[in-house]
């Protein structure tokens, strides 16, 4: 999740903050970002598929977790539910694919890239890293993390924050590192 440019990180954070602001009426003070509301508002269809779909229909290897496709006027996220059984991994993956939609779709009619494909180009790797950062910002906004730490100072930990935000402990740990937030013991 390394986005090298400070300006690019700030731009991604701003895009996420704007999206979250637009959806603030539906979060009811929750720490959890409603990915499904964002998909619905942006008319993005999500399809649950299996690894066989990736192999047989798209000629991709079984390692593909998800991908974003824009076909004509239809935006679709295909999510391989067999790859990761945990809810928080699926939500992070959906947020990552939303990153492709908001960050990389301006002039592309079809976009097909995934991190584990053979021969990924440096530009595609950059897109993947940016989409990971987008997902982190969207699911774990800085202001909400700080609010949670202030509200629960005696019990805050990576595990408690990850449960509160419904993300994996690994994702929360990376986000705290990105924000240079150190939790007390």
C-alpha positions as CSV (number, residue, x, y, z in Angstrom):
1,X,0.0,0.0,0.0
2,X,2.8,2.4,-0.8
3,X,1.7,5.6,-2.5
4,X,4.9,7.5,-2.7
5,X,3.7,11.0,-3.5
6,X,2.4,13.0,-0.6
7,X,0.3,15.0,-3.1
8,X,-1.3,11.8,-4.5
9,X,-2.0,10.5,-0.9
10,X,-3.7,13.8,0.0
11,X,-5.7,13.8,-3.3
12,X,-6.9,10.2,-2.5
13,X,-7.8,11.2,1.1
14,X,-9.8,14.2,-0.2
15,X,-11.7,12.0,-2.7
16,X,-12.6,9.6,0.1
17,X,-13.6,12.4,2.4
18,X,-15.9,13.8,-0.2
19,X,-17.5,10.4,-0.8
20,X,-17.9,9.9,2.9
21,X,-19.4,13.4,3.2
22,X,-21.9,12.5,0.5
23,X,-22.9,9.4,2.4
24,X,-22.8,10.8,5.9
25,X,-26.6,10.8,6.1
26,X,-26.6,7.1,5.9
27,X,-23.8,6.3,8.4
28,X,-25.8,7.3,11.6
29,X,-22.6,7.9,13.5
30,X,-21.2,4.5,12.7
31,X,-17.5,3.8,12.3
32,X,-18.3,1.4,9.5
33,X,-18.4,2.8,5.9
34,X,-21.4,1.5,3.9
35,X,-19.7,0.2,0.8
36,X,-23.0,-1.1,-0.5
37,X,-24.6,2.3,-0.3
38,X,-21.7,3.8,-2.3
39,X,-22.0,1.1,-4.9
40,X,-25.7,1.7,-5.2
41,X,-25.4,5.5,-5.4
42,X,-22.8,5.2,-8.2
43,X,-24.8,2.6,-10.1
44,X,-22.1,-0.1,-9.7
45,X,-23.3,-3.6,-9.9
46,X,-21.6,-6.3,-7.8
47,X,-21.6,-9.9,-8.9
48,X,-20.5,-12.7,-6.7
49,X,-18.5,-15.3,-8.7
50,X,-16.3,-18.3,-8.1
51,X,-12.7,-18.9,-9.1
52,X,-14.0,-21.1,-12.0
53,X,-15.7,-18.0,-13.4
54,X,-12.3,-16.2,-13.5
55,X,-10.6,-19.2,-15.1
56,X,-13.3,-20.3,-17.6
57,X,-15.0,-17.0,-18.6
58,X,-12.2,-14.5,-18.3
59,X,-9.1,-16.6,-18.8
60,X,-7.6,-15.4,-15.6
61,X,-5.8,-17.5,-13.0
62,X,-7.5,-18.7,-9.9
63,X,-5.6,-16.2,-7.8
64,X,-7.8,-13.3,-9.0
65,X,-9.8,-12.0,-6.1
66,X,-11.9,-9.3,-7.8
67,X,-11.9,-7.0,-10.7
68,X,-13.6,-3.9,-11.9
69,X,-15.1,-3.9,-15.4
70,X,-16.6,-1.1,-17.4
71,X,-18.6,-2.3,-20.3
72,X,-20.4,0.3,-22.3
73,X,-22.4,2.1,-19.7
74,X,-22.4,-0.6,-17.1
75,X,-20.0,-0.7,-14.2
76,X,-19.5,-4.1,-12.6
77,X,-17.3,-5.4,-9.7
78,X,-16.8,-9.2,-9.9
79,X,-15.9,-10.6,-6.4
80,X,-14.4,-14.1,-6.0
81,X,-16.0,-15.2,-2.8
82,X,-13.9,-18.4,-2.6
83,X,-10.6,-16.5,-2.3
84,X,-11.2,-15.0,1.2
85,X,-14.0,-16.3,3.4
86,X,-13.9,-13.4,5.9
87,X,-16.3,-10.5,5.6
88,X,-13.7,-7.8,6.3
89,X,-11.5,-9.1,3.4
90,X,-14.5,-8.9,1.0
91,X,-15.3,-5.4,2.1
92,X,-11.7,-4.2,1.7
93,X,-11.7,-5.8,-1.7
94,X,-14.9,-4.0,-2.7
95,X,-13.4,-0.7,-1.5
96,X,-10.2,-1.4,-3.5
97,X,-12.3,-1.9,-6.6
98,X,-14.2,1.3,-5.9
99,X,-10.8,2.9,-5.9
100,X,-10.3,1.9,-9.5
101,X,-13.7,3.4,-10.3
102,X,-13.0,6.7,-8.6
103,X,-9.3,7.0,-9.4
104,X,-8.6,5.3,-12.8
105,X,-11.7,5.3,-14.9
106,X,-11.8,8.7,-16.6
107,X,-10.8,7.8,-20.1
108,X,-11.0,4.0,-20.1
109,X,-13.9,2.1,-21.6
110,X,-12.7,-1.3,-20.2
111,X,-10.3,-1.7,-17.3
112,X,-9.1,-5.1,-16.4
113,X,-6.1,-5.4,-14.0
114,X,-5.4,-7.4,-11.0
115,X,-2.4,-7.6,-8.7
116,X,-1.6,-11.2,-9.2
117,X,-1.6,-11.4,-13.0
118,X,1.5,-12.3,-14.8
119,X,3.4,-9.5,-16.3
120,X,1.9,-6.6,-14.3
121,X,3.3,-3.3,-15.6
122,X,4.7,-0.6,-13.3
123,X,1.6,1.6,-14.1
124,X,-0.8,-1.2,-13.2
125,X,1.2,-1.8,-9.9
126,X,0.8,1.9,-9.2
127,X,-2.9,1.7,-9.8
128,X,-3.2,-1.3,-7.5
129,X,-1.3,0.5,-4.7
130,X,-3.4,3.6,-5.1
131,X,-6.6,1.5,-4.9
132,X,-5.3,-0.1,-1.7
133,X,-4.7,3.3,-0.2
134,X,-8.1,4.4,-1.4
135,X,-9.7,1.4,0.4
136,X,-7.8,2.2,3.6
137,X,-8.9,5.9,3.5
138,X,-12.5,5.0,2.8
139,X,-12.9,2.3,5.4
140,X,-10.7,3.8,8.0
141,X,-10.9,7.6,7.7
142,X,-8.4,9.5,9.8
143,X,-11.0,11.6,11.6
144,X,-13.0,8.5,12.7
145,X,-9.9,6.7,13.9
146,X,-8.9,9.7,16.0
147,X,-12.4,10.0,17.3
148,X,-12.5,6.3,18.3
149,X,-9.1,6.5,20.1
150,X,-10.3,9.6,22.0
151,X,-13.6,7.9,22.9
152,X,-12.1,4.6,24.1
153,X,-8.6,5.5,25.3
154,X,-8.3,2.8,27.9
155,X,-9.2,-0.1,25.7
156,X,-8.0,0.9,22.3
157,X,-5.8,-1.6,20.4
158,X,-5.3,-2.7,16.8
159,X,-7.7,-5.5,17.4
160,X,-10.4,-3.4,19.0
161,X,-10.1,-0.8,16.3
162,X,-10.3,-3.4,13.5
163,X,-13.5,-4.8,15.1
164,X,-15.0,-1.4,15.4
165,X,-14.3,-0.5,11.7
166,X,-14.9,-4.1,10.5
167,X,-11.6,-4.5,8.8
168,X,-8.8,-7.0,9.3
169,X,-6.2,-6.3,12.0
170,X,-3.6,-6.3,9.3
171,X,-5.4,-3.5,7.4
172,X,-5.9,-1.5,10.6
173,X,-2.2,-1.9,11.5
174,X,-1.1,-0.6,8.1
175,X,-3.5,2.3,8.3
176,X,-2.3,3.4,11.7
177,X,1.3,3.2,10.3
178,X,0.3,5.3,7.3
179,X,-1.2,7.9,9.7
180,X,1.8,7.7,12.0
181,X,-0.5,6.9,14.9
182,X,1.1,4.9,17.7
183,X,-1.2,3.3,20.3
184,X,-0.2,3.3,23.9
185,X,0.1,0.1,25.8
